Amino acid sequence: MGKRTIFAAAALAACAAVTNAQQPAGSYCGAPLVTARLTAISQQVTPDMNRDKAANFMSLMSQNAVAGLKAALGTTTQEEDRATTLFREHAPFITKRIPFSELRATLAAGALLSPDEKARQSSAQPQAAPAGALYGTGDCVSLTVGPAQGDASGGDVVIRINPYAGFAAWAVAAGPEDFLAAHKTSSPSDAALAYGAGLTVSRDWQEFMSLIALSALRAQSETERKRGIDALVGQTDPESFWKLAAASYFASLHAQVDTSLSLDYAQSIEMPAAELQQALAWPEAAKWQGKLKEAR
């Protein structure tokens, strides 16, 4: 599998490697989505799932999501292929933004931790999150896939994750808060089933986002579609390409990692100059000084 694919397929099995001994076997990031899909398939009995089986099942969910969208779009034109090929050539940016106030603890932990994992390590009571019933968000580390600057609402510190690092992750196209706001009348199981319909694992992200963008392009007039394809093809660097793709054609994903993600996977940890000077003086930053940089 070439470098242009984000992660090796073998990384899916690594989902089990981030298991915390204090967690129940059926508690993992994405559990409600897996359970909802299994219940819909079996109609009667939902098989017991652990992390290993869930990782394999999510891989199949991802294959189905990509195959379904490809079938719906049908044959592509040579012009469309010009644009969608770029999604495979330009690896998307993977980012996590946090407030500067959380950076010191993150450096001390040496990892990005899910809310529930932070609570477990401090023996605190986990705080219920509104989206928790949707996909087990308390056990998830959220990332943004696509544009270089990520989700600005997360904070001033941008942690850039190596897109070729090989960690296990899954993603959906919509954030949980936006999705729940649009499905207020749905039952939790129906919401989880609908939300998980577009679940993809890291292996399929680039292809899936190319199909999402193609769907958006086809919704436009012929003139607008040609202009959009020309604009995408005209982007000469990955940052400008993904900025346009995300802003105009919905090519960004809300990704999740189970429990924790080591800072060893970070390419850089960027922040404003004044904050960088403070951070470099912390003892907790010693191991990570090579990654601490001034924001672009």
N, C-alpha and C positions, 0 to 999 in steps of 0.2 A: 504494500500500500504506500503510495507516494507521499512526499512531504506536503503536497497541496491538500491532502485530507487532514482534517484538524487533529484527530487522535487515532491511534491504532485501535482496531476492533477489540483487541485483547484487553483494553482498558476497562471494558464493561465489567469484567469479572472483579476489578479492583473495588467495586462498590462495597463489597463485604469487608475490605481492609480497614474501613473507617468505623467499624462497629465499636460502640462503647459498651463495656461489660455491664453497666448499670441499666442499660436500656432493655425493655422487653423485646423478644425476638421479632414480634410483629410491628414494632415501632421503628419507622425509618422515614426518611424524607421521600414523600410521594406515595406513602401507603394508602391514603384514601382514593387516589386515582387508580392504583392497581386493583384495590378491592372493588371499586365501582365497576371497572371493566370486567373483572372476573364474575361478579354477581350477575351482570347483564348477560354474559355468555352462558353461565351454568343455569341461571333462572332459579335455582333452588339452593344449592350448597356452594359456599365460597371456600375453595381449598386454602389451607393454611399456607402463608407465604413468609419466608424469611428473606434476608437481604440478597442471598445468592440467587434464589428463584425469582425474586422481584427484579433484579438486574437483567436476567435473561428475558423476563416477560416484558420489561420496558423496551428492550431491544426489538422485540417483535411488534410492540405497539408503534415504535418508531418506523419500522419497515412498512407497516400498514398505512401510517399517516402519509409517508412519502409516496407509496404506490397509489393510494387513493387520489391524491392531488394530481399525480402525473396522469392517471387515467381520466380524470375530469378535464384536464387541459388538453389531452390528446396530442396530436402531431404538432411539433413546433416548426416555425419557419426558420430559414437561414438567418434572417434579420434578428429574430428573437434569440437564436443561439449565440449571436455575437454578444448579447448582453448577459445571458445566463452563464456563459463560460467564465466570465469575469468573477462570478461568485466563487468558483472553484479555484481561480488563480490568486485571488486576494484573500488570505486568511482574515477572518473577522477579528476585531479587537475584543478581548475579554477583560472586563474591568470590574472592580469593586470600589465604590466610593464610601468613605466613612468620615465622620467628623474628626477633627484634629484631637478632640477631647478623648477619643477612643483609641488613638494610635498607640499610646504608651502601653496600654494593657495588651493590645494586639501584638506588639513587638515582644513583650514579655512572654506571651503565650506561644509565640512563634508560629501562629496560625490564625486564620479567620475562623471564628467559632460561631455555631448556630446559637440562637437565643437559649434554647434548652441546654446546650452543652455548657454555655457560660454559667447557667444556673446550677448545673450538676457539679461543675468544678468549684463553685463557691458555696455549695450546699444551700443555695437559696431556693425559694419556691419559683418554679417556672411561671412566667406571666402568659396568660392566654392571649393569643393573637386572633384578630377577627378572621383571618384567612386560614387559621390552623385546621379547621375541619375540612377545608378544601383540599389541601395536599400535605398536611403535616408540616406547616411552615416553621414550627418551633424547632424542628430538627434539621432545617435547611439553611445553608449558606447561600444567599442570593447573589448572582452575578449578572452583568449585562453583556450580551453578545451582539456585536455589530459595530456601532460608532465608537470612535477612539476615546471620546470624553465620557462615555457611559451615562449614567443617570445623575445629573448635576444635583438633584435633590438629596443625594446620599451624604454629601459633605465635601469639604475642600481637599481631602486626601484621596488621590487616585492610585489604586493598587492595580498595576497592569499584570495580568496573568499570562504566562507563556502558552500560546495556543497549541503548541506541539508537545506539551508536557506529558500527556497521557493519563490524566486523572479522569475518573468517571463522573459524568454529569448528565442531567437531562434538562430539557427546556420546553417552554410553551411560548406562544406568540404574544399573549396578553398577560399583564400583571394581575395578580389575584384580586386586588382592590377594585380595579376597573371591571373585571369580569363579574365579581359579586354584585357590584352596583347595577350592572345590566341584567342580572338574573335574580332579582330580589325575591321573586315569587317561586323560584325553584326550590325543591327539597335539597338537603345536603347531598344525597346520593345522586340525584339528577344533575346537580351542579358539578359534582366531581366527574361524572361520566362525560358531560359535555366539555368540561375543561381539559380532560385528559385525551380527548379525541385528537388533538394536535400535538401530543407529546412526542418529542424527538430526543434521541440520545446524541451525544457529541459527534459521533461518526457521521450523522446525517444532517448536521446543522447547515452546512454550506448549500447542499442540494435543496434542502427544504426552504431556505430563505430565497434561493433563486426562483423556486416555484411560486412562493408568496409574491415576489416582485413581479413575476410574469402574470399572475392573476390580476394584480393591480394595473399593469400596463394594458392588459386586454380589456379592462373596464373603461378605458379611455377611447376617444375617437381615434381614427387612423392617423390623423395629423399629430395629435398629442402623443400617441404611442411611438411614432417614428421620432418625434422630438425627444421623448424620454429615453429611448434606446440610444440615440446619438449622444445625449447628455451623459449617460452611464459609460458608454464606450470612450467618451472624451476625457474621463477622469484619469489622470496620469499616475496617481499614487493611491495606495490603499486607504489612507485617511480620508481623502476627498471622496473616493468612491463610496466608502461605507457611510459617510455623512449624508451624501445624496440618497443612497439606497434606503437608509433608515428614515430620513425625513420625508421622502416622496413616495416610497414604495413599500413601507411597512417591514423592511428587512432588518429587524432587530428581534432578539429573543430575551426572555426572562429565564435565566438558567439557575439551576439549583444543584448544590453538592451536599451529600449527606454528612451531617454532623460537623465536619471541619475541613479546612483546606490549608495545608502547610504553606508558610511564606517561602519555602524553597521553590515553589512554583511561580513566585512573583518575578517578573523581569525587572520591575522598578516600582518604587513607592514614592509618588510625586506629591509635592505640596508647595505652597507659597514660600518665598525666600525667608521671611521672618520666622515662619513656623519650622522651616528646615533647620535653622540655626539652633532653635530650642531642642529639636529632636536629636540632633547630633551630639548634644551634651548628656543625653540620658544614658545610664549604664545599660539599660535594656536594648539600646540601639546598636551596641558594639558589634554584635554578630551580623547585623543587617546594614551596616554603613555603606557597603558597596551598592546597595539597592536604593538608598535614600537619595532623592534628587529634587532639584527645584522644578516646579511645574512648568510645562512648556508655555 
